[in-house]
Amino acid sequence: MSNLIEVKNLRKSWQDFGLQDISFALAPGYIMGFVGPNGAGKSTTIKLMLNLLHKQGGDIKLFGLDHVKDEIAVKQQIGFVLDDTYFQENMTIKQIEWLVSGFYREWDREKFNQFMIKFSLPKHKKIKELSTGMKAKLAMSVALSHNAKLLILDEPTSGLDPVVRSEILGELSQVVQDPARGVFFSTHITSDLDKIADYVTFIHNGRIVLATTKDEINEKYAIVKGTKKQLAEIKSLLVRYKESQFGFEGLTGEAVVLRKQSRGQLVLEKAKIEDIMLYFEKGEAGC
Ligand SMILES: Nc1ncnc2c1ncn2[C@@H]1O[C@H](COP(=O)(O)OP(=O)(O)OP(=O)(O)O)[C@@H](O)[C@H]1O
């Protein structure tokens, strides 16, 4: 089965920002979290994938199809959520349903109604009368009600309370119970990734700085602490580090080697996704 997503050497420049040779792929059956700080290029990448922006270079294939030439076929199979509200404020939920059901061949009315009940969304309410959480739930309900093979979601849990967040993450986990389906979602909430992502792709300043599995993060990455003398010996094994008056603290992607090599002389602690993100944002160059 072909990959659900294949992005190769994607490029897009604004006046003071550029996406530079972004590449990643997602196979069916998996959830990929796309993580990075504010302004890293997450929404731009997602809008390019959905052909809402024009790319300046590279290739985007969804289900093995070109995302521009085969846009209609591709969009039928995608459920998406964008970070800006895109429903008309004066329309009711019922009117929104009527509108989107006309576009999707496989619109599942019953499923949508089930979500309305589950998420306590009254169909007569206008969009402008919904809270942020209700809007997010509505957007997810629309994305999940046409048997989409792939969900592309821009910060679907941003601004939501922990209960709603957990409900939405639960729905995403359900999606990949079907091995033909997959989820790609951007976030800067690293705990969401800890909960549901199989793959984590980090973007920083328009570049992919790390693309790996969550298991690999647990195995290979660690926070290392030691003296300045030790830093000089292991610098080449650090991705990033920061020095203080007394010593250093750094991130390694070679935890297995370092554990063996240092024979208990260095302190190695488990690196969380959040630590990795902070190091890539703030740390100094390692080698
Ligand atoms: N239409 C545009 N015109 C000019 N610059 C833009 C435009 N859209 C985005 N940018 C710039 O591209 C960069 C990346 O923005 P983007 O929205 O992709 O980041 P992001 O990772 O989604 O951030 P956030 O987490 O804050 O939503 C920013 O510097 C932003 O100012």
The ligand as a Gaussian input file, in Angstrom:
#p B3LYP/6-31G(d) Opt

LIG

0 1
 N        0.510000      34.883000       4.110000
 C        1.709000      35.116000       4.651000
 N        2.472000      36.142000       4.255000
 C        3.690000      36.380000       4.795000
 N        4.254000      35.628000       5.747000
 C        3.526000      34.569000       6.202000
 C        2.234000      34.262000       5.683000
 N        1.778000      33.148000       6.316000
 C        2.739000      32.790000       7.189000
 N        3.787000      33.647000       7.105000
 C        5.037000      33.567000       7.899000
 O        5.544000      32.252000       7.842000
 C        6.122000      31.889000       9.081000
 C        5.556000      30.556000       9.523000
 O        4.184000      30.714000       9.855000
 P        3.259000      29.475000      10.171000
 O        1.873000      30.020000      10.393000
 O        3.431000      28.449000       9.128000
 O        3.884000      28.949000      11.551000
 P        3.320000      27.909000      12.604000
 O        4.425000      26.945000      12.869000
 O        2.025000      27.354000      12.161000
 O        3.132000      28.835000      13.884000
 P        2.009000      28.838000      15.039000
 O        2.333000      27.709000      15.963000
 O        2.224000      30.182000      15.695000
 O        0.647000      28.732000      14.398000
 C        5.881000      33.040000      10.048000
 O        7.072000      33.807000      10.110000
 C        4.777000      33.836000       9.385000
 O        4.877000      35.202000       9.673000

